[in-house]
Amino acid sequence: QVHRASPASHDRVPVPDGRYTVILRFEEPEAGAAGERIFDVSVNGKVALKHFDVFRAAGGKLKAVDRTVQAKVRDGVLLIDFKPVKGQAMVSGLSIAPASR
């Protein structure tokens, strides 16, 4: 599986203004127990996941878990920030699609 881990990161995705469904995809590649990697995720400056623990949410190591958030873009850029609380923040993938009306 592919993932990106870092002390802090952000993704700036250019998209037309509008509403979007963002699927954040995770799989814990290294931690052996809950609480070893905890981080926050913000979308356009609003906290979407607070103290997120992939191991705990997925039920173990090497298990996938997705979280879906809604976002509104007004300036042509969707900004997704990953801020570590303990260990490094990480993400395995992102899916971004216009929100269905």
N, C-alpha and C positions, 0 to 999 in steps of 0.2 A: 504494500500500500504506500501511497505517497502522502507526505504531510510536510508542513512547514512549521518549524518551531523557532521562536526568537524571543529575546527579552521584551520587545514591544514592536509592534508593526501596525501598519495600516494599508488598506487597499483603497485606491482612488479609482473608481470605475466610471468612465464617461458614459452617460446615458441621457436620453431626452427627458425633459421634465415630465413628471407624472408619478403614479403610484406603482410600487414594485413589491413582489414577493421575493424575499431573499431566504434561501435555504443554506444554512451553515452546516457543513458536514465534518464530522469528527471521528477519529479512531485513535485511541490512546496507544502509542507504539512502545512506550518504555516503562511507565509507572507500574509498580507492582502492587499498589494499594491505593485506596481512595485517600485524597488529601495531599498527594505528592505533587500534583500540578493543578493549580487553581488560577483562574483568570477571569477578567471581565471583557465583554464584547459590547461595543457601542456602534450604533448605526446612525449616521448623520447627527452625531452628538448626543443621542439618547441611549441610555444603557438598555441593551436588549437582553444580555445575560449577565447576572451579577454573581460573582464567586462560583463560576462554572467549573465543575470537576468532571472531565470526560470519563474517567474510570468509573466514578459513582453513577453518572447518568447512563452509561452504556452497560453497566453491570460487569465490568472487568476489562482486562487488557485485550487489545486486538479485536474489540467489538465495536461496530459502527453505531453511531447515534447522530440524528439530525435534529436541528432546531430551526423553526420557521418564524421569520419576523416580517412585518410589513414596514415599508419605508416610503416616504414621500420625497421626491427630488424636485428642487426648485431652481437649482443653479447649474444643472447639467452634469453634476458629479454625485455619485453615491459613495459615501465615505464609510468604511468599515474599519474600526479600531480594535486592536487586541492588546489589552493591558494586563501584564502578569500581576498576580497577587502572591503566589508561591510557585517557584519554578518558572519555566518559560511558557508563554502563551503559544497556542498552536491551532492550526486548522488543516483539515485534509482536503477540503474542497468547498467551492461556492457555486450556487446556482442562482441566477438572477433572471426574473421574468416579469413582464408587465402584469400587474395584479388584475385578476378578472373582476369585472364590474358587477 
